[in-house]
Amino acid sequence: MIQILSAAYGAAAAWRRAWYARNPARQRLLTRPVISVGNLSVGGSGKTPVVEYIARLLLARGERPAILTRGYGRRVARDGVTVVSDGTSLLADLDEAGDEPLMLARALPGVSVLVGTDRYLSGRLAERRLGATVHVLDDGFQHLELARDVDLLLVAEDDLQDQPLPAGRLRERISAAAIADAALITAGYDTAAERIGRAFGISPVFRVTRAIGAPRSVAGARDSVVVPSGSRVFVVTGIARPDRFVADILSVGWEISGMIEFRDHHPFTARDIRRIATEAEAAGSALVLTTEKDAVRLAACDLGDVPIASVPLVVGVEPAEAFQRWLVDRIDRHPQSAIRNPQSETGNPPSAIRHPQSAIRNRESATGNPQSATGNPQSAIRNPQ
């Protein structure tokens, strides 16, 4: 029965993608370029660190990136758009933002982060009110409602043997991967990445590298913590694929004396903190290690004297120069890419400029006034402060 359901799920996903492909006018177009970062499987593919990497790359180029995300795991899901960061200030808390958007907002000064189910509305707000010159669509491969200029797909060799939900972890059939503009593959060397890319039918292929940084205290000023190789540590996770974090910890030479795995986006409570403290002490660990994503939720709790540090994951894309040239070339093909943000000269964000293909916009916005379909974008900003 589960195989029948899996086949039906894959067929439905394929039909939906084909429905959009038959008529591109069904997709809504933003004025500025859109870079989508997505994957085929459910959770745990490392999209968020890649989104951060690309946002930093764009910042270094002089762009004003806006990250458009759904905000999974929010406790308070409001209508419209929640601006987590306008690039200068944090404007939402954990409950309204969600852990990953808040983590990105804290890590990326100069980048606006917006949360909402309607990412076209988020993008229009970012362009009109926040001066965005380029968008990064987080977890966007299946978000077909919004047109994109670059489709980056994170895939792993394990995906080749997987199946669509519910029999496996795939959101779509493997054949959908060939639609991507480029593959980002975690592999130990370039030839392995190229081999995996050929199996998916994607070209070009770039390799994602992973490294972990120095642990930082979750509480207070987030000072660095020295953890010598061979130290006994207790691991706490609330992510989709804890096995990757465990592998990263072991690769440094730390010894894992015990572990607690919570579900993805788990909202930590005082009871959880007491359990962590008790089990870590029983395991003989002087330090608890967790992920940066979990640290966002743990920091909202009273940790008392429990020594908890987060281990940052640092990703890269290789060959770095080739990837940057390829991505910049794709962005520069966009009609608006040559129009720089005049905010540095005038103090005002650029006005929304009509896209040459606006005639094929979704009929809801065919009047040329995006507010006729979405409402005033400014009114959608949620500023709890």
C-alpha positions as semicolon CSV with decimal commas, in nm:
position;residue;x (nm);y (nm);z (nm)
1;M;0,000;0,000;0,000
2;I;0,277;0,243;0,088
3;Q;0,436;0,188;-0,254
4;I;0,106;0,276;-0,422
5;L;0,082;0,594;-0,217
6;S;0,443;0,678;-0,303
7;A;0,376;0,632;-0,675
8;A;0,066;0,850;-0,650
9;Y;0,259;1,122;-0,464
10;G;0,533;1,122;-0,728
11;A;0,278;1,137;-1,008
12;A;0,095;1,429;-0,848
13;A;0,420;1,623;-0,803
14;A;0,512;1,557;-1,168
15;W;0,168;1,668;-1,287
16;R;0,194;1,992;-1,085
17;R;0,536;2,076;-1,232
18;A;0,414;1,999;-1,585
19;W;0,108;2,221;-1,528
20;Y;0,331;2,520;-1,460
21;A;0,571;2,431;-1,744
22;R;0,288;2,429;-2,001
23;N;0,208;2,791;-1,926
24;P;0,486;3,001;-1,770
25;A;0,238;3,288;-1,726
26;R;0,107;3,102;-1,424
27;Q;0,427;3,195;-1,245
28;R;0,451;3,538;-1,086
29;L;0,751;3,754;-1,173
30;L;0,948;3,977;-0,940
31;T;1,132;4,281;-1,075
32;R;1,473;4,174;-0,947
33;P;1,659;3,844;-1,008
34;V;1,558;3,539;-0,804
35;I;1,805;3,267;-0,701
36;S;1,633;2,954;-0,574
37;V;1,809;2,710;-0,340
38;G;1,623;2,384;-0,298
39;N;1,640;2,008;-0,285
40;L;1,446;1,692;-0,360
41;S;1,434;1,537;-0,013
42;V;1,252;1,640;0,302
43;G;1,478;1,833;0,542
44;G;1,840;1,796;0,642
45;S;2,008;1,876;0,310
46;G;2,204;2,179;0,433
47;K;2,010;2,445;0,244
48;T;2,033;2,711;0,514
49;P;2,418;2,725;0,524
50;V;2,421;2,741;0,144
51;V;2,168;3,024;0,148
52;E;2,396;3,209;0,391
53;Y;2,699;3,143;0,169
54;I;2,523;3,280;-0,140
55;A;2,393;3,584;0,048
56;R;2,749;3,666;0,160
57;L;2,873;3,625;-0,196
58;L;2,607;3,868;-0,320
59;L;2,685;4,117;-0,044
60;A;3,051;4,114;-0,142
61;R;2,947;4,195;-0,498
62;G;2,763;4,507;-0,377
63;E;2,409;4,367;-0,397
64;R;2,133;4,412;-0,138
65;P;2,003;4,055;-0,104
66;A;1,666;3,962;0,039
67;I;1,611;3,609;0,167
68;L;1,254;3,490;0,109
69;T;1,161;3,196;0,328
70;R;0,849;3,012;0,440
71;G;0,946;3,005;0,807
72;Y;0,879;2,646;0,908
73;G;0,851;2,589;1,282
74;R;0,709;2,931;1,370
75;R;0,481;2,936;1,671
76;V;0,308;3,252;1,548
77;A;0,226;3,236;1,176
78;R;0,068;3,570;1,080
79;D;-0,102;3,660;0,756
80;G;0,103;3,860;0,508
81;V;0,476;3,907;0,550
82;T;0,687;3,912;0,864
83;V;1,008;4,110;0,822
84;V;1,261;3,934;1,042
85;S;1,538;4,177;0,946
86;D;1,541;4,485;0,726
87;G;1,917;4,445;0,683
88;T;1,990;4,677;0,973
89;S;1,775;4,570;1,268
90;L;1,605;4,255;1,392
91;L;1,229;4,312;1,380
92;A;1,086;3,975;1,488
93;D;1,144;3,728;1,767
94;L;1,179;3,350;1,759
95;D;0,806;3,280;1,776
96;E;0,725;3,500;1,475
97;A;1,039;3,435;1,272
98;G;1,120;3,066;1,322
99;D;1,466;2,933;1,406
100;E;1,633;2,929;1,063
101;P;1,517;3,278;0,950
102;L;1,624;3,426;1,284
103;M;1,960;3,248;1,261
104;L;2,014;3,392;0,910
105;A;1,906;3,740;1,017
106;R;2,155;3,741;1,306
107;A;2,438;3,607;1,091
108;L;2,387;3,840;0,792
109;P;2,395;4,215;0,861
110;G;2,303;4,395;0,542
111;V;2,066;4,120;0,426
112;S;1,691;4,148;0,468
113;V;1,508;3,833;0,576
114;L;1,136;3,797;0,515
115;V;0,900;3,519;0,619
116;G;0,566;3,440;0,457
117;T;0,376;3,177;0,264
118;D;0,333;3,415;-0,032
119;R;0,692;3,472;-0,135
120;Y;0,590;3,691;-0,427
121;L;0,440;3,934;-0,175
122;S;0,758;3,906;0,034
123;G;0,969;3,985;-0,270
124;R;0,761;4,285;-0,375
125;L;0,784;4,426;-0,024
126;A;1,160;4,370;-0,022
127;E;1,198;4,551;-0,353
128;R;0,972;4,846;-0,279
129;R;1,045;4,908;0,088
130;L;1,382;4,750;0,165
131;G;1,577;4,824;-0,153
132;A;1,643;4,461;-0,247
133;T;1,839;4,415;-0,568
134;V;1,835;4,033;-0,573
135;H;1,636;3,762;-0,397
136;V;1,746;3,428;-0,252
137;L;1,450;3,191;-0,239
138;D;1,508;2,950;0,049
139;D;1,376;2,596;-0,012
140;G;1,240;2,704;-0,347
141;F;1,270;2,411;-0,589
142;Q;0,907;2,307;-0,537
143;H;0,778;2,665;-0,495
144;L;0,671;2,687;-0,857
145;E;0,435;2,981;-0,806
146;L;0,732;3,217;-0,823
147;A;0,950;3,245;-1,133
148;R;1,324;3,223;-1,078
149;D;1,634;3,313;-1,277
150;V;1,860;3,052;-1,117
151;D;1,752;2,712;-0,985
152;L;2,019;2,557;-0,761
153;L;1,948;2,204;-0,642
154;L;2,122;2,037;-0,349
155;V;2,136;1,663;-0,407
156;A;2,316;1,370;-0,249
157;E;2,408;1,027;-0,379
158;D;2,161;0,876;-0,132
159;D;1,877;1,047;-0,317
160;L;1,936;0,823;-0,619
161;Q;1,815;0,519;-0,424
162;D;1,529;0,702;-0,251
163;Q;1,157;0,715;-0,329
164;P;0,884;0,979;-0,308
165;L;0,688;1,019;0,014
166;P;0,563;0,831;0,210
167;A;0,779;0,532;0,115
168;G;1,090;0,751;0,108
169;R;1,200;1,109;0,172
170;L;1,167;1,259;-0,177
171;R;0,925;1,540;-0,255
172;E;0,943;1,458;-0,626
173;R;1,067;1,189;-0,858
174;I;1,438;1,180;-0,934
175;S;1,366;1,287;-1,293
176;A;1,268;1,636;-1,171
177;A;1,632;1,707;-1,087
178;A;1,721;1,756;-1,454
179;I;1,518;2,079;-1,453
180;A;1,771;2,249;-1,223
181;D;2,022;2,495;-1,364
182;A;2,306;2,354;-1,153
183;A;2,366;2,090;-0,890
184;L;2,529;2,150;-0,552
185;I;2,664;1,819;-0,425
186;T;2,833;1,734;-0,099
187;A;3,122;1,510;-0,197
188;G;3,482;1,455;-0,102
189;Y;3,629;1,541;-0,442
190;D;3,527;1,694;-0,775
191;T;3,514;1,374;-0,980
192;A;3,270;1,219;-0,731
193;A;3,046;1,526;-0,757
194;E;3,058;1,512;-1,135
195;R;2,966;1,142;-1,135
196;I;2,667;1,207;-0,909
197;G;2,563;1,505;-1,121
198;R;2,562;1,290;-1,435
199;A;2,339;1,036;-1,262
200;F;2,087;1,312;-1,193
201;G;2,120;1,457;-1,543
202;I;2,232;1,800;-1,415
203;S;2,507;2,023;-1,549
204;P;2,702;2,218;-1,438
205;V;2,796;2,057;-1,106
206;F;2,958;2,225;-0,808
207;R;3,084;2,063;-0,490
208;V;2,970;2,172;-0,143
209;T;3,237;2,154;0,127
210;R;3,163;2,132;0,499
211;A;3,376;2,236;0,795
212;I;3,294;2,323;1,154
213;G;3,409;2,630;1,338
214;A;3,504;2,687;1,700
215;P;3,219;2,619;1,945
216;R;3,051;2,923;2,096
217;S;2,858;2,951;2,420
218;V;2,483;2,954;2,362
219;A;2,413;3,188;2,653
220;G;2,530;3,544;2,704
221;A;2,778;3,706;2,469
222;R;2,834;3,383;2,273
223;D;3,204;3,366;2,355
224;S;3,425;3,103;2,194
225;V;3,477;2,783;2,391
226;V;3,799;2,583;2,374
227;V;3,727;2,211;2,337
228;P;4,050;2,005;2,306
229;S;4,057;1,704;2,078
230;G;3,955;1,390;2,268
231;S;3,712;1,576;2,497
232;R;3,400;1,390;2,607
233;V;3,098;1,585;2,488
234;F;2,723;1,537;2,511
235;V;2,530;1,609;2,190
236;V;2,180;1,759;2,168
237;T;2,002;1,805;1,835
238;G;1,660;1,907;1,709
239;I;1,721;1,884;1,335
240;A;1,610;1,660;1,049
241;R;1,942;1,480;0,990
242;P;2,139;1,458;1,317
243;D;2,369;1,193;1,168
244;R;2,555;1,460;0,969
245;F;2,614;1,671;1,277
246;V;2,738;1,364;1,464
247;A;2,981;1,289;1,181
248;D;3,110;1,647;1,195
249;I;3,168;1,619;1,572
250;L;3,355;1,290;1,538
251;S;3,568;1,426;1,253
252;V;3,725;1,677;1,492
253;G;3,827;1,406;1,736
254;W;3,575;1,474;2,011
255;E;3,428;1,171;2,189
256;I;3,049;1,159;2,213
257;S;2,954;1,021;2,556
258;G;2,579;1,054;2,507
259;M;2,312;1,213;2,289
260;I;1,951;1,331;2,290
261;E;1,770;1,367;1,959
262;F;1,460;1,586;1,947
263;R;1,239;1,628;1,641
264;D;1,314;1,901;1,388
265;H;1,230;2,256;1,511
266;H;1,159;2,120;1,861
267;P;1,059;2,404;2,099
268;F;1,283;2,351;2,402
269;T;1,128;2,378;2,748
270;A;1,257;2,401;3,106
271;R;1,186;2,030;3,138
272;D;1,411;1,960;2,838
273;I;1,692;2,166;2,991
274;R;1,670;1,967;3,316
275;R;1,681;1,642;3,119
276;I;1,983;1,757;2,920
277;A;2,167;1,858;3,237
278;T;2,088;1,528;3,411
279;E;2,187;1,302;3,122
280;A;2,503;1,500;3,038
281;E;2,621;1,475;3,398
282;A;2,543;1,103;3,409
283;A;2,745;1,054;3,088
284;G;3,045;1,228;3,240
285;S;3,045;1,516;2,992
286;A;3,161;1,860;3,096
287;L;3,014;2,025;2,785
288;V;2,697;1,995;2,577
289;L;2,733;2,060;2,203
290;T;2,447;2,149;1,971
291;T;2,387;2,303;1,627
292;E;2,357;2,673;1,548
293;K;1,994;2,619;1,453
294;D;1,920;2,452;1,789
295;A;2,111;2,728;1,969
296;V;1,855;2,983;1,851
297;R;1,579;2,793;2,033
298;L;1,790;2,697;2,334
299;A;1,894;3,058;2,389
300;A;1,530;3,145;2,449
301;C;1,534;2,920;2,759
302;D;1,684;2,973;3,103
303;L;1,988;2,748;3,075
304;G;2,104;2,810;3,430
305;D;2,456;2,677;3,474
306;V;2,425;2,408;3,203
307;P;2,736;2,447;2,979
308;I;2,595;2,440;2,625
309;A;2,789;2,550;2,317
310;S;2,690;2,553;1,952
311;V;2,913;2,433;1,671
312;P;2,886;2,649;1,357
313;L;2,882;2,477;1,020
314;V;3,080;2,658;0,751
315;V;3,010;2,561;0,391
316;G;3,182;2,648;0,069
317;V;3,115;2,583;-0,299
318;E;3,400;2,459;-0,515
319;P;3,553;2,548;-0,746
320;A;3,478;2,881;-0,576
321;E;3,582;3,116;-0,857
322;A;3,404;2,912;-1,124
323;F;3,083;2,905;-0,920
324;Q;3,093;3,279;-0,857
325;R;3,153;3,353;-1,226
326;W;2,869;3,122;-1,326
327;L;2,625;3,270;-1,074
328;V;2,716;3,631;-1,153
329;D;2,676;3,560;-1,525
330;R;2,326;3,424;-1,465
331;I;2,232;3,729;-1,256
332;D;2,376;3,969;-1,513
333;R;2,147;3,826;-1,780
334;H;1,850;3,969;-1,590
335;P;1,716;4,292;-1,747
336;Q;1,737;4,482;-1,417
337;S;2,079;4,360;-1,305
338;A;2,257;4,661;-1,450
339;I;2,042;4,904;-1,250
340;R;2,226;4,961;-0,926
341;N;2,059;5,041;-0,600
342;P;2,059;5,421;-0,568
343;Q;2,009;5,410;-0,193
344;S;2,380;5,473;-0,133
345;E;2,343;5,803;-0,318
346;T;1,989;5,917;-0,238
347;G;1,903;5,733;0,082
348;N;1,590;5,593;-0,082
349;P;1,530;5,242;-0,211
350;P;1,471;5,200;-0,582
351;S;1,119;5,217;-0,712
352;A;0,967;4,904;-0,859
353;I;1,049;4,890;-1,230
354;R;0,827;4,699;-1,465
355;H;0,970;4,373;-1,594
356;P;0,975;4,350;-1,977
357;Q;0,780;4,026;-1,953
358;S;0,516;4,177;-1,726
359;A;0,256;4,114;-1,992
360;I;0,264;3,746;-1,906
361;R;0,219;3,805;-1,534
362;N;-0,044;3,621;-1,343
363;R;-0,373;3,781;-1,434
364;E;-0,422;3,889;-1,073
365;S;-0,148;4,148;-1,120
366;A;-0,202;4,219;-1,491
367;T;-0,310;4,575;-1,409
368;G;0,052;4,670;-1,342
369;N;-0,028;4,746;-0,978
370;P;0,092;4,462;-0,755
371;Q;-0,104;4,607;-0,466
372;S;-0,432;4,534;-0,645
373;A;-0,378;4,164;-0,583
374;T;-0,168;4,156;-0,269
375;G;-0,261;4,465;-0,072
376;N;-0,022;4,732;0,042
377;P;0,309;4,554;0,109
378;Q;0,400;4,799;0,384
379;S;0,090;4,702;0,580
380;A;0,208;4,342;0,579
381;I;0,523;4,418;0,781
382;R;0,502;4,265;1,126
383;N;0,714;4,462;1,369
384;P;0,657;4,335;1,722
385;Q;0,871;4,614;1,856
